[in-house]
């Protein structure tokens, strides 16, 4: 049986998911979050914690996460996504277990926003492996000390 050991992500490697992504910037801004500097975003992300999450929980109100078979069929058509996903699958099959950074999910109210790790989420769910994510709740304080509800 395949297993994944989930570890705390390296936030510095995930900053582009916000700074190079207009959808993310707009999504966050609509919820009152704007990060101008990398340390602000790193501080926000570091306020999360590793938590087990089920597909059913994510399906309740997802955004920017490919959870359904139809969604997966769309994203897997992307060459870069496909090559990376296949490589992870092959490594899991060969090794039997992997250590991976947990996907980053940001919870805005009832919405689960897939910040980083869509391929890792799909790898876990498609192989029936329990998923741990780095969950950042927007009830934490932002860098300017305002509540993010």
TIMAR-9655 format. One record per atom (N, C-alpha, C): residue number from 0; atom name; x, y, z. Coordinates in steps of 0.001 Angstrom, whole numbers. Example, Ala and Ser with C-alpha at 12.3 -4.5 7.8 and 13.67 -1.06 7.14 Angstrom:
<node 0 'N' <13190 -5690 7800>>;
<node 0 'CA' <12300 -4500 7800>>;
<node 0 'C' <13200 -3300 7800>>;
<node 1 'N' <12850 -2250 7080>>;
<node 1 'CA' <13670 -1060 7140>>;
<node 1 'C' <12900 30 7870>>;
***
This chain:
<node 0 'N' <847 -1191 0>>;
<node 0 'CA' <0 0 0>>;
<node 0 'C' <894 1256 0>>;
<node 1 'N' <592 2180 -869>>;
<node 1 'CA' <1367 3415 -995>>;
<node 1 'C' <1056 4374 151>>;
<node 2 'N' <2079 5146 532>>;
<node 2 'CA' <1918 6118 1611>>;
<node 2 'C' <2650 7408 1254>>;
<node 3 'N' <2151 8491 1813>>;
<node 3 'CA' <2830 9782 1685>>;
<node 3 'C' <2995 10351 3084>>;
<node 4 'N' <4222 10739 3405>>;
<node 4 'CA' <4485 11460 4651>>;
<node 4 'C' <4445 12940 4300>>;
<node 5 'N' <3508 13659 4898>>;
<node 5 'CA' <3328 15078 4610>>;
<node 5 'C' <4150 15909 5580>>;
<node 6 'N' <4874 16883 5054>>;
<node 6 'CA' <5701 17762 5883>>;
<node 6 'C' <5327 19220 5619>>;
<node 7 'N' <5726 20068 6548>>;
<node 7 'CA' <5475 21500 6426>>;
<node 7 'C' <6108 22020 5137>>;
<node 8 'N' <5352 22752 4325>>;
<node 8 'CA' <5903 23277 3068>>;
<node 8 'C' <6934 24385 3306>>;
<node 9 'N' <7795 24568 2330>>;
<node 9 'CA' <8745 25679 2330>>;
<node 9 'C' <8039 26846 1654>>;
<node 10 'N' <7601 27808 2426>>;
<node 10 'CA' <6770 28897 1902>>;
<node 10 'C' <7494 29732 856>>;
<node 11 'N' <8799 29870 980>>;
<node 11 'CA' <9561 30670 13>>;
<node 11 'C' <9425 30116 -1399>>;
<node 12 'N' <9273 28788 -1516>>;
<node 12 'CA' <9146 28181 -2845>>;
<node 12 'C' <7731 28301 -3395>>;
<node 13 'N' <6799 28765 -2584>>;
<node 13 'CA' <5388 28850 -3005>>;
<node 13 'C' <4894 30282 -3183>>;
<node 14 'N' <5763 31264 -3048>>;
<node 14 'CA' <5331 32665 -3124>>;
<node 14 'C' <4816 33061 -4504>>;
<node 15 'N' <5342 32443 -5554>>;
<node 15 'CA' <4910 32760 -6921>>;
<node 15 'C' <3438 32415 -7133>>;
<node 16 'N' <2908 31495 -6341>>;
<node 16 'CA' <1497 31125 -6462>>;
<node 16 'C' <599 32333 -6214>>;
<node 17 'N' <1124 33333 -5536>>;
<node 17 'CA' <392 34587 -5334>>;
<node 17 'C' <931 35686 -6243>>;
<node 18 'N' <2224 35937 -6153>>;
<node 18 'CA' <2799 37092 -6843>>;
<node 18 'C' <2779 36967 -8365>>;
<node 19 'N' <2763 35768 -8909>>;
<node 19 'CA' <2732 35575 -10364>>;
<node 19 'C' <1377 35075 -10858>>;
<node 20 'N' <342 35256 -10065>>;
<node 20 'CA' <-955 34678 -10391>>;
<node 20 'C' <-2042 35744 -10197>>;
<node 21 'N' <-2539 36273 -11292>>;
<node 21 'CA' <-3549 37340 -11203>>;
<node 21 'C' <-4853 36843 -10576>>;
<node 22 'N' <-5213 35568 -10809>>;
<node 22 'CA' <-6435 35034 -10199>>;
<node 22 'C' <-6304 35044 -8675>>;
<node 23 'N' <-5158 34598 -8174>>;
<node 23 'CA' <-4938 34570 -6723>>;
<node 23 'C' <-4992 35977 -6142>>;
<node 24 'N' <-4320 36913 -6787>>;
<node 24 'CA' <-4310 38291 -6283>>;
<node 24 'C' <-5726 38857 -6211>>;
<node 25 'N' <-6521 38626 -7248>>;
<node 25 'CA' <-7898 39123 -7278>>;
<node 25 'C' <-8743 38436 -6215>>;
<node 26 'N' <-8602 37115 -6103>>;
<node 26 'CA' <-9365 36344 -5119>>;
<node 26 'C' <-9076 36853 -3707>>;
<node 27 'N' <-7806 37034 -3397>>;
<node 27 'CA' <-7408 37508 -2072>>;
<node 27 'C' <-7893 38951 -1838>>;
<node 28 'N' <-7718 39792 -2843>>;
<node 28 'CA' <-8092 41205 -2704>>;
<node 28 'C' <-9578 41360 -2410>>;
<node 29 'N' <-10415 40546 -3059>>;
<node 29 'CA' <-11857 40594 -2822>>;
<node 29 'C' <-12192 40243 -1381>>;
<node 30 'N' <-11277 39585 -710>>;
<node 30 'CA' <-11472 39183 684>>;
<node 30 'C' <-10647 40043 1644>>;
<node 31 'N' <-10146 41169 1119>>;
<node 31 'CA' <-9446 42127 1954>>;
<node 31 'C' <-7978 41841 2213>>;
<node 32 'N' <-7389 40954 1419>>;
<node 32 'CA' <-5976 40598 1607>>;
<node 32 'C' <-5142 41039 415>>;
<node 33 'N' <-4176 41876 660>>;
<node 33 'CA' <-3234 42285 -376>>;
<node 33 'C' <-1841 42192 233>>;
<node 34 'N' <-962 41462 -419>>;
<node 34 'CA' <419 41332 42>>;
<node 34 'C' <1317 42049 -949>>;
<node 35 'N' <2069 43021 -468>>;
<node 35 'CA' <2976 43772 -1338>>;
<node 35 'C' <4397 43242 -1270>>;
<node 36 'N' <4726 42586 -174>>;
<node 36 'CA' <6093 42113 29>>;
<node 36 'C' <6094 40635 418>>;
<node 37 'N' <7097 39930 -39>>;
<node 37 'CA' <7191 38496 226>>;
<node 37 'C' <7164 38141 1710>>;
<node 38 'N' <7865 38879 2591>>;
<node 38 'CA' <7811 38529 4019>>;
<node 38 'C' <6400 38595 4614>>;
<node 39 'N' <5559 39496 4107>>;
<node 39 'CA' <4165 39574 4571>>;
<node 39 'C' <3430 38279 4252>>;
<node 40 'N' <3574 37822 3026>>;
<node 40 'CA' <2905 36593 2607>>;
<node 40 'C' <3470 35390 3352>>;
<node 41 'N' <4787 35323 3499>>;
<node 41 'CA' <5404 34223 4254>>;
<node 41 'C' <4861 34175 5677>>;
<node 42 'N' <4734 35339 6312>>;
<node 42 'CA' <4199 35392 7669>>;
<node 42 'C' <2765 34889 7729>>;
<node 43 'N' <1969 35282 6751>>;
<node 43 'CA' <574 34828 6681>>;
<node 43 'C' <507 33308 6526>>;
<node 44 'N' <1284 32778 5580>>;
<node 44 'CA' <1266 31333 5337>>;
<node 44 'C' <1786 30548 6538>>;
<node 45 'N' <2772 31083 7218>>;
<node 45 'CA' <3369 30359 8341>>;
<node 45 'C' <2416 30229 9528>>;
<node 46 'N' <1325 30990 9536>>;
<node 46 'CA' <358 30921 10629>>;
<node 46 'C' <-546 29691 10535>>;
<node 47 'N' <-384 28885 9505>>;
<node 47 'CA' <-1207 27695 9348>>;
<node 47 'C' <-701 26534 10176>>;
<node 48 'N' <-1328 25383 9958>>;
<node 48 'CA' <-885 24163 10637>>;
<node 48 'C' <-1246 22955 9791>>;
<node 49 'N' <-524 21883 10028>>;
<node 49 'CA' <-751 20637 9306>>;
<node 49 'C' <-2028 19986 9831>>;
<node 50 'N' <-2981 19732 8931>>;
<node 50 'CA' <-4247 19126 9329>>;
<node 50 'C' <-4695 18103 8298>>;
<node 51 'N' <-5332 17059 8780>>;
<node 51 'CA' <-5933 16065 7887>>;
<node 51 'C' <-7213 16661 7338>>;
<node 52 'N' <-7444 16423 6044>>;
<node 52 'CA' <-8651 16947 5405>>;
<node 52 'C' <-9160 15888 4428>>;
<node 53 'N' <-10455 15786 4311>>;
<node 53 'CA' <-11038 14789 3414>>;
<node 53 'C' <-11494 15454 2113>>;
<node 54 'N' <-11687 14628 1124>>;
<node 54 'CA' <-12191 15125 -154>>;
<node 54 'C' <-13581 15726 23>>;
<node 55 'N' <-14389 15093 868>>;
<node 55 'CA' <-15744 15595 1105>>;
<node 55 'C' <-15706 17001 1706>>;
<node 56 'N' <-14759 17247 2623>>;
<node 56 'CA' <-14637 18585 3213>>;
<node 56 'C' <-14304 19611 2137>>;
<node 57 'N' <-13347 19276 1286>>;
<node 57 'CA' <-12944 20197 227>>;
<node 57 'C' <-14056 20404 -793>>;
<node 58 'N' <-14788 19331 -1106>>;
<node 58 'CA' <-15870 19428 -2093>>;
<node 58 'C' <-17030 20301 -1616>>;
<node 59 'N' <-17128 20543 -333>>;
<node 59 'CA' <-18230 21350 203>>;
<node 59 'C' <-18223 22755 -385>>;
<node 60 'N' <-17037 23333 -577>>;
<node 60 'CA' <-16968 24684 -1144>>;
<node 60 'C' <-15537 24973 -1611>>;
<node 61 'N' <-15100 24353 -2717>>;
<node 61 'CA' <-13724 24536 -3175>>;
<node 61 'C' <-13571 25722 -4127>>;
<node 62 'N' <-12353 26225 -4202>>;
<node 62 'CA' <-11996 27214 -5213>>;
<node 62 'C' <-10537 26979 -5585>>;
<node 63 'N' <-10258 26939 -6867>>;
<node 63 'CA' <-8900 26769 -7374>>;
<node 63 'C' <-8305 25402 -7015>>;
<node 64 'N' <-9168 24375 -6925>>;
<node 64 'CA' <-8730 23003 -6658>>;
<node 64 'C' <-9447 22092 -7657>>;
<node 65 'N' <-8708 21182 -8268>>;
<node 65 'CA' <-9301 20214 -9202>>;
<node 65 'C' <-9628 18942 -8434>>;
<node 66 'N' <-10894 18783 -8052>>;
<node 66 'CA' <-11280 17647 -7219>>;
<node 66 'C' <-12108 16590 -7942>>;
<node 67 'N' <-12860 17013 -8943>>;
<node 67 'CA' <-13736 16063 -9634>>;
<node 67 'C' <-12988 15417 -10797>>;
<node 68 'N' <-13524 14331 -11270>>;
<node 68 'CA' <-12931 13649 -12424>>;
<node 68 'C' <-12911 14569 -13636>>;
<node 69 'N' <-13984 15330 -13825>>;
<node 69 'CA' <-14049 16266 -14957>>;
<node 69 'C' <-12959 17334 -14848>>;
<node 70 'N' <-12770 17879 -13645>>;
<node 70 'CA' <-11708 18870 -13427>>;
<node 70 'C' <-10341 18273 -13726>>;
<node 71 'N' <-10120 17050 -13239>>;
<node 71 'CA' <-8826 16404 -13422>>;
<node 71 'C' <-8541 16187 -14910>>;
<node 72 'N' <-9547 15788 -15659>>;
<node 72 'CA' <-9366 15569 -17105>>;
<node 72 'C' <-8950 16859 -17817>>;
<node 73 'N' <-9398 17986 -17309>>;
<node 73 'CA' <-9016 19269 -17906>>;
<node 73 'C' <-7570 19613 -17565>>;
<node 74 'N' <-7205 19543 -16284>>;
<node 74 'CA' <-5851 19960 -15889>>;
<node 74 'C' <-4774 19003 -16386>>;
<node 75 'N' <-5110 17727 -16525>>;
<node 75 'CA' <-4106 16744 -16944>>;
<node 75 'C' <-3735 16935 -18423>>;
<node 76 'N' <-4539 17691 -19167>>;
<node 76 'CA' <-4220 17982 -20572>>;
<node 76 'C' <-3041 18939 -20703>>;
<node 77 'N' <-2784 19720 -19650>>;
<node 77 'CA' <-1641 20628 -19658>>;
<node 77 'C' <-358 19801 -19602>>;
<node 78 'N' <540 20017 -20573>>;
<node 78 'CA' <1756 19206 -20678>>;
<node 78 'C' <2617 19244 -19429>>;
<node 79 'N' <2843 20422 -18909>>;
<node 79 'CA' <3697 20559 -17715>>;
<node 79 'C' <3061 19862 -16513>>;
<node 80 'N' <1767 20077 -16324>>;
<node 80 'CA' <1044 19448 -15213>>;
<node 80 'C' <1107 17933 -15365>>;
<node 81 'N' <819 17459 -16566>>;
<node 81 'CA' <790 16029 -16837>>;
<node 81 'C' <2151 15370 -16576>>;
<node 82 'N' <3216 15967 -17093>>;
<node 82 'CA' <4555 15391 -16915>>;
<node 82 'C' <4925 15329 -15435>>;
<node 83 'N' <4646 16397 -14703>>;
<node 83 'CA' <4970 16430 -13282>>;
<node 83 'C' <4130 15420 -12505>>;
<node 84 'N' <2845 15330 -12824>>;
<node 84 'CA' <1950 14399 -12141>>;
<node 84 'C' <2376 12955 -12401>>;
<node 85 'N' <2672 12644 -13658>>;
<node 85 'CA' <3101 11280 -14010>>;
<node 85 'C' <4397 10927 -13289>>;
<node 86 'N' <5316 11870 -13208>>;
<node 86 'CA' <6572 11645 -12500>>;
<node 86 'C' <6324 11321 -11023>>;
<node 87 'N' <5407 12043 -10388>>;
<node 87 'CA' <5073 11771 -8984>>;
<node 87 'C' <4433 10394 -8836>>;
<node 88 'N' <3555 10032 -9761>>;
<node 88 'CA' <2908 8712 -9718>>;
<node 88 'C' <3930 7592 -9845>>;
<node 89 'N' <4847 7754 -10793>>;
<node 89 'CA' <5882 6736 -10992>>;
<node 89 'C' <6765 6604 -9761>>;
<node 90 'N' <7126 7722 -9143>>;
<node 90 'CA' <7952 7683 -7934>>;
<node 90 'C' <7205 6983 -6804>>;
<node 91 'N' <5919 7241 -6681>>;
<node 91 'CA' <5116 6607 -5640>>;
<node 91 'C' <5041 5102 -5855>>;
<node 92 'N' <4863 4692 -7103>>;
<node 92 'CA' <4795 3265 -7422>>;
<node 92 'C' <6144 2592 -7139>>;
<node 93 'N' <7228 3203 -7587>>;
<node 93 'CA' <8562 2619 -7407>>;
<node 93 'C' <8989 2577 -5952>>;
<node 94 'N' <8762 3666 -5238>>;
<node 94 'CA' <9247 3773 -3855>>;
<node 94 'C' <8269 3183 -2840>>;
<node 95 'N' <6993 3234 -3151>>;
<node 95 'CA' <5983 2754 -2209>>;
<node 95 'C' <5559 3814 -1199>>;
<node 96 'N' <6475 4723 -892>>;
<node 96 'CA' <6127 5841 -15>>;
<node 96 'C' <6989 7039 -388>>;
<node 97 'N' <6416 8217 -194>>;
<node 97 'CA' <7103 9467 -514>>;
<node 97 'C' <6963 10434 656>>;
<node 98 'N' <7908 11344 773>>;
<node 98 'CA' <7801 12469 1684>>;
<node 98 'C' <7606 13693 808>>;
<node 99 'N' <6526 14414 1070>>;
<node 99 'CA' <6182 15558 222>>;
<node 99 'C' <5722 16732 1070>>;
<node 100 'N' <5947 17957 556>>;
<node 100 'CA' <5375 19107 1251>>;
<node 100 'C' <3850 19060 1146>>;
<node 101 'N' <3206 19346 2252>>;
<node 101 'CA' <1742 19349 2256>>;
<node 101 'C' <1221 20448 1339>>;
<node 102 'N' <142 20162 611>>;
<node 102 'CA' <-494 21233 -166>>;
<node 102 'C' <-938 22352 780>>;
<node 103 'N' <-991 23563 264>>;
<node 103 'CA' <-1410 24706 1072>>;
<node 103 'C' <-2846 25072 698>>;
<node 104 'N' <-3705 25035 1698>>;
<node 104 'CA' <-5111 25399 1523>>;
<node 104 'C' <-5385 26593 2429>>;
<node 105 'N' <-6050 27591 1901>>;
<node 105 'CA' <-6423 28746 2702>>;
<node 105 'C' <-7939 28746 2847>>;
<node 106 'N' <-8386 28770 4072>>;
<node 106 'CA' <-9825 28729 4342>>;
<node 106 'C' <-10337 30143 4557>>;
<node 107 'N' <-11149 30589 3620>>;
<node 107 'CA' <-11813 31887 3686>>;
<node 107 'C' <-13264 31609 4051>>;
<node 108 'N' <-13637 31769 5301>>;
<node 108 'CA' <-15002 31425 5710>>;
<node 108 'C' <-15229 29943 5504>>;
<node 109 'N' <-16178 29605 4621>>;
<node 109 'CA' <-16447 28195 4319>>;
<node 109 'C' <-15735 27729 3052>>;
<node 110 'N' <-15045 28628 2369>>;
<node 110 'CA' <-14383 28291 1109>>;
<node 110 'C' <-12966 27795 1343>>;
<node 111 'N' <-12637 26664 705>>;
<node 111 'CA' <-11277 26116 725>>;
<node 111 'C' <-10595 26525 -577>>;
<node 112 'N' <-9634 27432 -468>>;
<node 112 'CA' <-8911 27923 -1634>>;
<node 112 'C' <-7615 27131 -1786>>;
<node 113 'N' <-7449 26486 -2949>>;
<node 113 'CA' <-6230 25730 -3226>>;
<node 113 'C' <-5105 26667 -3613>>;
<node 114 'N' <-4270 27020 -2649>>;
<node 114 'CA' <-3175 27956 -2898>>;
<node 114 'C' <-2022 27270 -3634>>;
<node 115 'N' <-1630 26085 -3191>>;
<node 115 'CA' <-521 25358 -3819>>;
<node 115 'C' <-682 23861 -3548>>;
<node 116 'N' <-313 23053 -4532>>;
<node 116 'CA' <-295 21603 -4318>>;
<node 116 'C' <-1426 20822 -4957>>;
<node 117 'N' <-2014 21347 -6019>>;
<node 117 'CA' <-3118 20646 -6682>>;
<node 117 'C' <-2716 19236 -7130>>;
<node 118 'N' <-1519 19104 -7680>>;
<node 118 'CA' <-1065 17771 -8129>>;
<node 118 'C' <-929 16817 -6950>>;
<node 119 'N' <-410 17322 -5838>>;
<node 119 'CA' <-242 16480 -4647>>;
<node 119 'C' <-1593 16053 -4090>>;
<node 120 'N' <-2576 16961 -4146>>;
<node 120 'CA' <-3927 16615 -3706>>;
<node 120 'C' <-4483 15495 -4576>>;
<node 121 'N' <-4344 15644 -5889>>;
<node 121 'CA' <-4845 14619 -6800>>;
<node 121 'C' <-4100 13296 -6622>>;
<node 122 'N' <-2798 13357 -6423>>;
<node 122 'CA' <-2012 12138 -6201>>;
<node 122 'C' <-2539 11381 -4986>>;
<node 123 'N' <-2782 12095 -3907>>;
<node 123 'CA' <-3291 11449 -2693>>;
<node 123 'C' <-4682 10856 -2919>>;
<node 124 'N' <-5606 11657 -3376>>;
<node 124 'CA' <-6981 11183 -3519>>;
<node 124 'C' <-7116 10073 -4563>>;
<node 125 'N' <-6408 10193 -5669>>;
<node 125 'CA' <-6524 9179 -6718>>;
<node 125 'C' <-5872 7859 -6317>>;
<node 126 'N' <-4994 7905 -5301>>;
<node 126 'CA' <-4349 6686 -4807>>;
<node 126 'C' <-4874 6282 -3428>>;
<node 127 'N' <-5975 6908 -3031>>;
<node 127 'CA' <-6639 6599 -1758>>;
<node 127 'C' <-5693 6709 -565>>;
<node 128 'N' <-4906 7784 -573>>;
<node 128 'CA' <-3950 8068 497>>;
<node 128 'C' <-4505 9227 1323>>;
<node 129 'N' <-4517 9102 2655>>;
<node 129 'CA' <-4994 10208 3483>>;
<node 129 'C' <-4211 11491 3189>>;
<node 130 'N' <-4937 12600 3138>>;
<node 130 'CA' <-4334 13879 2791>>;
<node 130 'C' <-4173 14762 4020>>;
<node 131 'N' <-2963 15259 4185>>;
<node 131 'CA' <-2684 16294 5174>>;
<node 131 'C' <-2374 17548 4374>>;
<node 132 'N' <-2928 18671 4804>>;
<node 132 'CA' <-2660 19937 4129>>;
<node 132 'C' <-2127 20929 5161>>;
<node 133 'N' <-1456 21948 4656>>;
<node 133 'CA' <-1086 23078 5505>>;
<node 133 'C' <-2272 24027 5410>>;
<node 134 'N' <-3082 24077 6463>>;
<node 134 'CA' <-4323 24843 6443>>;
<node 134 'C' <-4122 26183 7135>>;
<node 135 'N' <-4363 27249 6372>>;
<node 135 'CA' <-4273 28602 6903>>;
<node 135 'C' <-5697 29123 6997>>;
<node 136 'N' <-6111 29435 8202>>;
<node 136 'CA' <-7444 29981 8405>>;
<node 136 'C' <-7358 31497 8394>>;
<node 137 'N' <-8286 32141 7731>>;
<node 137 'CA' <-8244 33600 7654>>;
<node 137 'C' <-8752 34250 8932>>;
<node 138 'N' <-8926 33500 9984>>;
<node 138 'CA' <-9239 34098 11274>>;
<node 138 'C' <-7963 34511 11997>>;
<node 139 'N' <-6791 34170 11401>>;
<node 139 'CA' <-5523 34625 11974>>;
<node 139 'C' <-5358 36110 11656>>;
<node 140 'N' <-4419 36751 12294>>;
<node 140 'CA' <-4205 38170 12033>>;
<node 140 'C' <-3290 38367 10841>>;
<node 141 'N' <-3586 39372 10053>>;
<node 141 'CA' <-2722 39682 8915>>;
<node 141 'C' <-1569 40570 9373>>;
<node 142 'N' <-612 40859 8503>>;
<node 142 'CA' <560 41644 8907>>;
<node 142 'C' <248 43026 9463>>;
<node 143 'N' <-928 43578 9190>>;
<node 143 'CA' <-1239 44901 9733>>;
<node 143 'C' <-2138 44800 10956>>;
<node 144 'N' <-2231 43595 11511>>;
<node 144 'CA' <-2978 43332 12744>>;
<node 144 'C' <-4489 43472 12612>>;
<node 145 'N' <-5025 43290 11440>>;
<node 145 'CA' <-6477 43306 11264>>;
<node 145 'C' <-6958 41865 11130>>;
<node 146 'N' <-8107 41564 11677>>;
<node 146 'CA' <-8662 40232 11556>>;
<node 146 'C' <-9082 39991 10111>>;
<node 147 'N' <-8896 38767 9640>>;
<node 147 'CA' <-9176 38458 8237>>;
<node 147 'C' <-10447 37643 8053>>;
<node 148 'N' <-11494 37958 8710>>;
<node 148 'CA' <-12742 37188 8562>>;
<node 148 'C' <-13472 37499 7312>>;
***
